[in-house]
Amino acid sequence: MTSIAGDTEVATVMAELITRRSVFHSEADLQHAFARTLHSLRPSVEVRLEVRQSGGEHLDLLCFGPHGRTAIEFKYFTARWDGTDPTSSEQFQLRAHAADDVARRNFIFDVARLEGFCATDPTLTNGLAIMLTNHEALWTPPSRSRPTRDQDYRIHEGRNLTGTLRWGVEGNYYTANERHLTGTYQLAWNDYTNLEGRNGQFRWLGIDIRAAR
């Protein structure tokens, strides 16, 4: 199980969030709603958005309390969906983010960044990378075995993510996108909501990052 600030499980926060919001306008909207929900469940856990780190980088959300500190990065990647949130009766017009390979890359960039934060900041208990999406291709294993530039960056159900990840195909790698993960992560997706209309199914993925000490 993945703990936030040594106090509550991420699955507990997501289960409560589902009762309040079925869908979000943007990644920032998701970050804010998640932070509010966590703090309402555990008032002893403080939440801070966009916290500057050493080197000038910013962390999406820092959670801290008497039992620990957790650094969280979010990704919210959407396919086109128009509809109404049945929980809030709010209207939504989600735009399509076309480049799913870039979504995979950026999510794994977050995992690598969090590994770095946890390795260099001894006050952190753990890191947490969260992806929420209605883009089915992200959680579905590829149907064809032909090489693609993002094959090392696949994040589908059951994928084992570890080691050096290279962007490109044999003989044509883009080294600026290469990342090395010190941890090993078995990926398991979770259902979030299933709304009416095309692309109405939303699922989330959470990766718990610990420092290799």
N, C-alpha and C positions, 0 to 999 in steps of 0.2 A: 504494500500500500504506500501511496505517496503523501507524505505529510507536509503541511504548510506551517512554517514557524514552529514545528514540533507540537502542534496543537490540534489540527483538524485535517481530515483527508480531502484531497482535491475532489474526489468523487462526491463527497458530502456537499461541498460548495456548489459543484455543478448541478447536483440534484435539486438544491434549493433555488439556484439561478433559473432552472427550467420552469419553476412555478411562478417566476416573476417576469421573465422575458423569453419568448420563443425564438426571437431573431433580433439582429442588431444592424444598425445603419452603417457602422464602420468599425474598424479595429479599435479606435479610441473609445467608441461607445461600449464595446465589449469590455475593454480594460476597466472603464469606470464602473460598469454594472457589476463586474466580478469583484472589484475592490469593495464596493458598497455591501454586496452580499456577504463577503467574508467577514467584514467588520461587524455586520449585524448579527452574524452567527457567533462570532467570538470577539466581543468588545475589547478583550485584553490584547488582541492582535492589532497593531497599528499598520496602516497601509499608506504608502507614498508612491505617487506616479511620477514617471520620468526623472529618475534619480541619476544625477551625474556620477560617473565612475572615473577612476584614475585613467588617464589617457584621453579623456574627453568624450568617451562613449556614454550613452544614456541607457539606463535600465527601465523597462516598461513599468514594473511594479516591484517594490521592496516591501516585504511583510515581516514584521518583527514583534516579538512579545517575550514573556518571561521564559519560554521554553525553546526559543530558537529564532533563526532568521532565514528567510527564503527569498531568493531572487527569481522573478518570473518574467518570461518573455512570451508575448502573444503573437499569433498569426491568425488572421481572419480572411480566408480566401473564398470568394463567392462566384457561383454561376448565376445567370440571370434568373431572378425570381420577383414577381409582383404579387402582392397579396396583403392580407391583414393578419397581424399577430392576434391569435385567439385569446391570449392572456390579457393583453392591454388594449385591444381593439384599435391598435395603431396601424396606419397604412405604411407599406414598405415598397420601395422600388430598388432592388439590389441590382447593381450592374455586374456584368460578366468580366471577370479577370481572365484574360485569354491564355496567358502563358503558365500552364500548370507545371512545366519543368522549372520555371523560375520560382514558383511557390515552394516546390520541394527543396530547391537549393537554399532559399532564404530561411526556411524552417531549420534546416541542418546547420546553416550558419549560426542560428540562435543557439542550437545545442552546443556547438563549438565555443561560442562566446561565453555561455554559462559555465562550461567546463573551465574556461580560463578564469572567470570571476571566482569560482569556488576554489581553484588552485591557489590564487593569489590573495584571497581575503579570508583569513582564518576565522572571522566572525560569522561567516555564512555556514548554516547547517546544511543547506542543499540549494539546488537550482531546479527550476521547473519550466519546461518548454511546452506551450499549449497551442494546438492548432484546432480551430473550429471552422468547418466548411460544409457546403452543400455540393461540392464538386466531386462527384463519384469516382473519377479517375484517380484521385489521391489515395483513396483507401482500397481500391481494387487492384489485384495483381495484374500485370501486363498480360495481354492475350497472345502476344507475339514475342518471340525470343530474339528478334533482330536487335543489334546494338543501337543504343540511343545515347546522346551526349549526357543524359541525366541518369543513366542506369545505376550508377553507384549511389545516387541520391534518392532512389525510390523509397517511399515511406508507407507502402501498402500493408495491409493486415498480415501479420506473421513475419514480417521482414526482420532480420537480425542485423542491426546497425552497429558497425564497429570499424576501427582501423582507419587506413588512409583512403579517402574518397576522392576520386579524380573526375573532372568534368571534361567530357569529350569522348572520342573513340580512339582506338589504337592508332598511334602515329600522329594524332592531332588532339593533344590535350591542352586545355587552357589552365595554366598553372596558378593563375590568380584566384581561381575558384577551388583549388584543392584544399581540403581540410583533413586533419587527423584527429580522430576521436579516441580518447584514452579509455573511455568506458565502453561497455557492451549493452545494447538496448534491444530488447525483444518488443516489437511494436504491436500493440493491441488497441484497436479503435473501439469507441463507445458511442452508443446512440445518444443523440441529444433530442431533436424533435422531428416529427414527420408531418409537414404541413401540406395543405392542398396545392395541387398544381405541379407542373414540371419543375424539377430541382427542389422539391419541398423537403427532401430528407437531409437533415443536418446531423453530422457526427463529429466527435472530438477525439483528439489524440493528446495524451500527456506523457512526457518523458521526464523522469526523475533523475537529476544529475547530482552526483556526489564527488567530492574531491578525492583524488587518489593520494592519500596521505599515509 
